[in-house]
Every structure is written in C-alpha cells, then in structure tokens.
Amino acid sequence: MSWQRVDAAGPYDEYERADGLATVRVRERPGGGFAVRLDCLRQAPDGPEYRRETADDRETADALAEEWMDAFDGE
C-alpha cells in the first residue's frame, strides 16, 4: 500500500497510508533533535499500534519514518 505526504498545518511532516488507517509524523523537538511517531489503527487482537522514538538528526528521523512505513505498508 502506498503512503503520501499530507499537507499538514503544523510544524511537522506527516505521511498517511492510502487506506487512511496509519500515519507517520516527523517533527523537530524544541530542545533539539526530532521525534518520530507512528499511529496505526487496525483490526488486530492487540489493538491499535502506537510508537514514538527520538532521533538526534533529521536524516536518522527520516530513515526511521521510512522503516516504519515499509514495516506497516500492508497491515
């Protein structure tokens, strides 16, 4: 399934999966570094999936976002 960048009003980059049931967001933290979060709504025994990690730089944050989009591409 594909992901597309969403035109978000906030100071972050957000990507939404084609089915609309998952998003990945990358934003700069006020104290430095970046926060990356995954929010995935799905019908699963364990319920929704939510992850949040921090990265020291933008390249690492973008790589993590790409990794999560690949991992949750078809769930």
N, CA and C atoms as a LAMMPS dump frame, in Angstrom:
ITEM: TIMESTEP
0
ITEM: NUMBER OF ATOMS
225
ITEM: BOX BOUNDS ff ff ff
-5.0000000000000000e+02 5.0000000000000000e+02
-5.0000000000000000e+02 5.0000000000000000e+02
-5.0000000000000000e+02 5.0000000000000000e+02
ITEM: ATOMS id mol type element x y z
1 1 1 N 0.854 -1.174 0
2 1 2 C 0 0 0
3 1 3 C 0.9 1.237 0
4 2 1 N 0.476 2.277 -0.605
5 2 2 C 1.323 3.458 -0.716
6 2 3 C 1.08 4.447 0.428
7 3 1 N 2.055 5.312 0.616
8 3 2 C 1.989 6.398 1.588
9 3 3 C 2.125 7.703 0.817
10 4 1 N 1.45 8.733 1.316
11 4 2 C 1.599 10.043 0.697
12 4 3 C 1.752 11.098 1.774
13 5 1 N 2.498 12.128 1.44
14 5 2 C 2.68 13.232 2.382
15 5 3 C 1.375 14.017 2.471
16 6 1 N 0.998 14.33 3.682
17 6 2 C -0.224 15.083 3.948
18 6 3 C 0.147 16.549 4.113
19 7 1 N -0.636 17.429 3.545
20 7 2 C -0.407 18.86 3.705
21 7 3 C -0.894 19.256 5.092
22 8 1 N 0.001 19.172 6.068
23 8 2 C -0.352 19.436 7.464
24 8 3 C -0.157 20.909 7.801
25 9 1 N -0.984 21.395 8.697
26 9 2 C -0.922 22.792 9.091
27 9 3 C 0.147 23.046 10.154
28 10 1 N 0.654 21.996 10.78
29 10 2 C 1.616 22.156 11.857
30 10 3 C 3.06 22.169 11.383
31 11 1 N 3.971 22.366 12.333
32 11 2 C 5.406 22.415 12.005
33 11 3 C 6.029 21.013 11.953
34 12 1 N 5.492 20.162 11.143
35 12 2 C 5.96 18.783 11.044
36 12 3 C 5.645 18.236 9.663
37 13 1 N 6.239 17.095 9.355
38 13 2 C 5.933 16.373 8.119
39 13 3 C 5.119 15.153 8.503
40 14 1 N 3.99 14.962 7.837
41 14 2 C 3.133 13.824 8.148
42 14 3 C 2.834 13.056 6.86
43 15 1 N 2.835 11.724 6.991
44 15 2 C 2.559 10.822 5.883
45 15 3 C 1.394 9.939 6.268
46 16 1 N 0.487 9.722 5.317
47 16 2 C -0.694 8.903 5.572
48 16 3 C -0.717 7.732 4.601
49 17 1 N -1.034 6.563 5.144
50 17 2 C -1.156 5.379 4.296
51 17 3 C -2.41 5.511 3.449
52 18 1 N -2.418 4.905 2.278
53 18 2 C -3.506 5.056 1.307
54 18 3 C -4.874 4.702 1.88
55 19 1 N -4.946 3.752 2.812
56 19 2 C -6.236 3.387 3.394
57 19 3 C -6.678 4.333 4.503
58 20 1 N -5.827 5.293 4.876
59 20 2 C -6.171 6.273 5.896
60 20 3 C -6.109 5.752 7.322
61 21 1 N -5.623 4.537 7.522
62 21 2 C -5.621 3.939 8.856
63 21 3 C -4.273 4.006 9.561
64 22 1 N -3.304 4.685 8.966
65 22 2 C -1.997 4.814 9.602
66 22 3 C -1.349 6.128 9.189
67 23 1 N -0.642 6.733 10.133
68 23 2 C 0.125 7.945 9.859
69 23 3 C 1.493 7.847 10.511
70 24 1 N 2.458 8.524 9.888
71 24 2 C 3.792 8.673 10.447
72 24 3 C 4.087 10.166 10.444
73 25 1 N 4.599 10.663 11.564
74 25 2 C 4.879 12.099 11.676
75 25 3 C 6.32 12.298 12.138
76 26 1 N 7.007 13.277 11.533
77 26 2 C 8.354 13.663 11.922
78 26 3 C 8.307 15.141 12.289
79 27 1 N 8.774 15.472 13.495
80 27 2 C 8.778 16.883 13.898
81 27 3 C 10.034 17.203 14.689
82 28 1 N 10.433 18.45 14.615
83 28 2 C 11.595 18.901 15.373
84 28 3 C 11.184 19.142 16.818
85 29 1 N 12.015 18.698 17.742
86 29 2 C 11.74 18.884 19.167
87 29 3 C 12.27 20.237 19.619
88 30 1 N 11.57 20.921 20.526
89 30 2 C 12.018 22.24 20.987
90 30 3 C 13.42 22.228 21.596
91 31 1 N 13.784 21.147 22.279
92 31 2 C 15.087 21.073 22.915
93 31 3 C 16.18 20.525 22.025
94 32 1 N 15.866 20.263 20.777
95 32 2 C 16.832 19.703 19.836
96 32 3 C 16.47 18.286 19.455
97 33 1 N 16.895 17.875 18.326
98 33 2 C 16.581 16.548 17.831
99 33 3 C 15.206 16.497 17.198
100 34 1 N 14.763 15.277 16.915
101 34 2 C 13.496 15.074 16.225
102 34 3 C 12.704 13.961 16.884
103 35 1 N 11.401 14.049 16.806
104 35 2 C 10.505 12.998 17.281
105 35 3 C 9.827 12.372 16.064
106 36 1 N 9.734 11.056 16.09
107 36 2 C 9.066 10.311 15.022
108 36 3 C 7.997 9.466 15.679
109 37 1 N 6.784 9.52 15.146
110 37 2 C 5.725 8.704 15.73
111 37 3 C 4.913 8.006 14.654
112 38 1 N 4.465 6.817 15.008
113 38 2 C 3.601 6.003 14.155
114 38 3 C 2.286 5.825 14.883
115 39 1 N 1.186 6.053 14.193
116 39 2 C -0.145 5.807 14.749
117 39 3 C -0.883 4.956 13.73
118 40 1 N -1.164 3.71 14.11
119 40 2 C -1.757 2.755 13.186
120 40 3 C -3.022 2.168 13.799
121 41 1 N -4.162 2.458 13.199
122 41 2 C -5.431 1.895 13.634
123 41 3 C -5.709 0.669 12.793
124 42 1 N -5.93 -0.449 13.43
125 42 2 C -6.177 -1.671 12.669
126 42 3 C -6.988 -2.652 13.499
127 43 1 N -7.631 -3.549 12.832
128 43 2 C -8.355 -4.614 13.5
129 43 3 C -7.349 -5.707 13.815
130 44 1 N -6.947 -5.777 15.054
131 44 2 C -5.958 -6.764 15.465
132 44 3 C -6.223 -7.154 16.911
133 45 1 N -5.844 -8.355 17.296
134 45 2 C -6.07 -8.804 18.671
135 45 3 C -5.436 -7.882 19.714
136 46 1 N -4.292 -7.275 19.36
137 46 2 C -3.598 -6.414 20.315
138 46 3 C -4.059 -4.963 20.26
139 47 1 N -4.957 -4.639 19.365
140 47 2 C -5.459 -3.277 19.262
141 47 3 C -4.559 -2.381 18.433
142 48 1 N -4.776 -1.065 18.514
143 48 2 C -4.013 -0.112 17.707
144 48 3 C -2.521 -0.156 18.05
145 49 1 N -1.716 0.264 17.112
146 49 2 C -0.26 0.316 17.279
147 49 3 C 0.157 1.778 17.363
148 50 1 N 0.969 2.116 18.372
149 50 2 C 1.489 3.468 18.508
150 50 3 C 2.952 3.364 18.899
151 51 1 N 3.8 4.059 18.185
152 51 2 C 5.226 4.09 18.504
153 51 3 C 5.716 5.524 18.47
154 52 1 N 6.687 5.813 19.335
155 52 2 C 7.317 7.132 19.334
156 52 3 C 8.768 6.953 19.716
157 53 1 N 9.648 7.509 18.907
158 53 2 C 11.079 7.475 19.18
159 53 3 C 11.673 8.827 18.85
160 54 1 N 12.823 9.096 19.419
161 54 2 C 13.531 10.335 19.117
162 54 3 C 14.804 10.024 18.335
163 55 1 N 15.254 11.021 17.593
164 55 2 C 16.478 10.918 16.805
165 55 3 C 17.257 12.212 16.965
166 56 1 N 18.57 12.107 16.907
167 56 2 C 19.417 13.285 17.079
168 56 3 C 19.415 14.213 15.871
169 57 1 N 19.191 13.651 14.672
170 57 2 C 19.248 14.479 13.47
171 57 3 C 18.13 14.1 12.5
172 58 1 N 17.936 14.958 11.521
173 58 2 C 16.842 14.784 10.559
174 58 3 C 17.031 13.531 9.705
175 59 1 N 18.245 13.243 9.316
176 59 2 C 18.49 12.07 8.472
177 59 3 C 18.081 10.785 9.185
178 60 1 N 18.422 10.669 10.455
179 60 2 C 18.059 9.489 11.234
180 60 3 C 16.547 9.415 11.413
181 61 1 N 15.908 10.553 11.666
182 61 2 C 14.455 10.597 11.834
183 61 3 C 13.755 10.173 10.548
184 62 1 N 14.21 10.682 9.415
185 62 2 C 13.607 10.311 8.131
186 62 3 C 13.804 8.828 7.833
187 63 1 N 14.977 8.293 8.17
188 63 2 C 15.24 6.866 7.95
189 63 3 C 14.307 6.003 8.799
190 64 1 N 14.069 6.41 10.041
191 64 2 C 13.149 5.677 10.911
192 64 3 C 11.722 5.744 10.369
193 65 1 N 11.314 6.916 9.908
194 65 2 C 9.978 7.063 9.321
195 65 3 C 9.825 6.138 8.116
196 66 1 N 10.83 6.083 7.259
197 66 2 C 10.792 5.193 6.091
198 66 3 C 10.71 3.732 6.519
199 67 1 N 11.473 3.37 7.537
200 67 2 C 11.462 1.995 8.047
201 67 3 C 10.066 1.607 8.525
202 68 1 N 9.434 2.495 9.269
203 68 2 C 8.089 2.202 9.774
204 68 3 C 7.071 2.142 8.639
205 69 1 N 7.189 3.032 7.666
206 69 2 C 6.254 2.99 6.535
207 69 3 C 6.396 1.671 5.769
208 70 1 N 7.628 1.177 5.623
209 70 2 C 7.833 -0.11 4.972
210 70 3 C 7.255 -1.246 5.809
211 71 1 N 7.482 -1.209 7.11
212 71 2 C 7.022 -2.282 8.006
213 71 3 C 5.502 -2.331 8.113
214 72 1 N 4.851 -1.189 8.023
215 72 2 C 3.387 -1.134 8.19
216 72 3 C 2.697 -0.814 6.871
217 73 1 N 3.307 -1.215 5.79
218 73 2 C 2.8 -0.908 4.46
219 73 3 C 1.479 -1.603 4.137
220 74 1 N 1.302 -2.821 4.584
221 74 2 C 0.097 -3.537 4.185
222 74 3 C -0.722 -4.063 5.326
223 75 1 N -0.478 -3.611 6.52
224 75 2 C -1.227 -4.15 7.665
225 75 3 C -2.57 -3.494 7.808
